[in-house]
Amino acid sequence: MRALADRIIFPLLSATIVMEFYFFAELFSAIYQWPFSYSSFSLLDLYYNLGIVALVIFGLIVAYRARKRVEMANTR
């Protein structure tokens, strides 16, 4: 079970963290540009980015719970 966590869950978690930083940067740049240029920003982009951020946070929670479950199984 530890090998599964080392080979699948932890690399997925690190890739998810990198994606989260990218999408937060994209989201904040879109919000910052919004009052100045209406053509480069739309609510659809905002909802898309918020949806991706929500999926990333959900993935982080699932990976954390799986990691805790693996740690609990290894302590028995």
C-alpha positions as a Markdown table, in Angstrom:
| # | Residue | x | y | z |
|---|---|---|---|---|
| 1 | Met | 0.0 | 0.0 | 0.0 |
| 2 | Arg | 2.9 | 2.3 | 0.7 |
| 3 | Ala | 4.3 | 1.7 | -2.8 |
| 4 | Leu | 0.9 | 2.7 | -4.2 |
| 5 | Ala | 1.1 | 6.0 | -2.3 |
| 6 | Asp | 4.7 | 6.6 | -3.3 |
| 7 | Arg | 4.2 | 5.9 | -7.0 |
| 8 | Ile | 0.7 | 7.4 | -7.7 |
| 9 | Ile | -0.7 | 9.6 | -4.9 |
| 10 | Phe | 2.3 | 11.7 | -4.0 |
| 11 | Pro | 3.3 | 12.6 | -7.6 |
| 12 | Leu | -0.3 | 13.4 | -8.3 |
| 13 | Leu | -0.4 | 15.6 | -5.3 |
| 14 | Ser | 2.7 | 17.5 | -6.3 |
| 15 | Ala | 1.4 | 18.0 | -9.9 |
| 16 | Thr | -1.9 | 19.2 | -8.4 |
| 17 | Ile | -0.1 | 21.8 | -6.3 |
| 18 | Val | 1.8 | 23.1 | -9.3 |
| 19 | Met | -1.4 | 23.3 | -11.3 |
| 20 | Glu | -3.1 | 25.1 | -8.4 |
| 21 | Phe | -0.5 | 27.8 | -8.4 |
| 22 | Tyr | -0.8 | 28.3 | -12.2 |
| 23 | Phe | -4.6 | 28.6 | -12.0 |
| 24 | Phe | -4.5 | 31.0 | -9.0 |
| 25 | Ala | -2.1 | 33.2 | -11.0 |
| 26 | Glu | -4.4 | 33.1 | -14.0 |
| 27 | Leu | -7.4 | 33.8 | -11.9 |
| 28 | Phe | -5.9 | 36.8 | -10.1 |
| 29 | Ser | -4.5 | 38.3 | -13.3 |
| 30 | Ala | -8.0 | 38.1 | -14.8 |
| 31 | Ile | -9.6 | 39.7 | -11.8 |
| 32 | Tyr | -6.9 | 42.4 | -11.8 |
| 33 | Gln | -7.4 | 43.2 | -15.5 |
| 34 | Trp | -11.2 | 43.3 | -15.2 |
| 35 | Pro | -11.9 | 47.0 | -14.4 |
| 36 | Phe | -9.4 | 48.2 | -17.0 |
| 37 | Ser | -10.2 | 46.0 | -20.1 |
| 38 | Tyr | -13.6 | 44.5 | -20.4 |
| 39 | Ser | -12.7 | 42.7 | -23.6 |
| 40 | Ser | -10.1 | 40.4 | -22.0 |
| 41 | Phe | -12.3 | 39.2 | -19.1 |
| 42 | Ser | -15.5 | 37.4 | -19.0 |
| 43 | Leu | -17.5 | 35.8 | -16.3 |
| 44 | Leu | -17.2 | 32.5 | -18.1 |
| 45 | Asp | -13.4 | 32.7 | -17.6 |
| 46 | Leu | -13.9 | 33.4 | -13.9 |
| 47 | Tyr | -16.3 | 30.5 | -13.4 |
| 48 | Tyr | -14.0 | 28.2 | -15.4 |
| 49 | Asn | -11.0 | 29.2 | -13.2 |
| 50 | Leu | -13.0 | 28.9 | -10.0 |
| 51 | Gly | -14.2 | 25.5 | -11.1 |
| 52 | Ile | -10.7 | 24.3 | -11.7 |
| 53 | Val | -9.5 | 25.7 | -8.4 |
| 54 | Ala | -12.4 | 23.9 | -6.7 |
| 55 | Leu | -11.4 | 20.6 | -8.4 |
| 56 | Val | -7.8 | 21.1 | -7.4 |
| 57 | Ile | -8.7 | 21.7 | -3.8 |
| 58 | Phe | -11.0 | 18.6 | -3.9 |
| 59 | Gly | -8.1 | 16.6 | -5.3 |
| 60 | Leu | -5.8 | 17.8 | -2.5 |
| 61 | Ile | -8.3 | 16.8 | 0.1 |
| 62 | Val | -8.7 | 13.3 | -1.5 |
| 63 | Ala | -5.0 | 12.8 | -1.7 |
| 64 | Tyr | -4.5 | 13.9 | 1.9 |
| 65 | Arg | -7.1 | 11.5 | 3.2 |
| 66 | Ala | -5.6 | 8.7 | 1.1 |
| 67 | Arg | -2.2 | 9.5 | 2.6 |
| 68 | Lys | -3.6 | 9.5 | 6.1 |
| 69 | Arg | -5.3 | 6.2 | 5.4 |
| 70 | Val | -2.0 | 4.7 | 4.2 |
| 71 | Glu | -0.2 | 6.0 | 7.3 |
| 72 | Met | -2.9 | 4.5 | 9.6 |
| 73 | Ala | -2.7 | 1.1 | 7.8 |
| 74 | Asn | 1.1 | 1.1 | 8.2 |
| 75 | Thr | 1.0 | 1.8 | 11.9 |
| 76 | Arg | -1.2 | -1.3 | 12.7 |
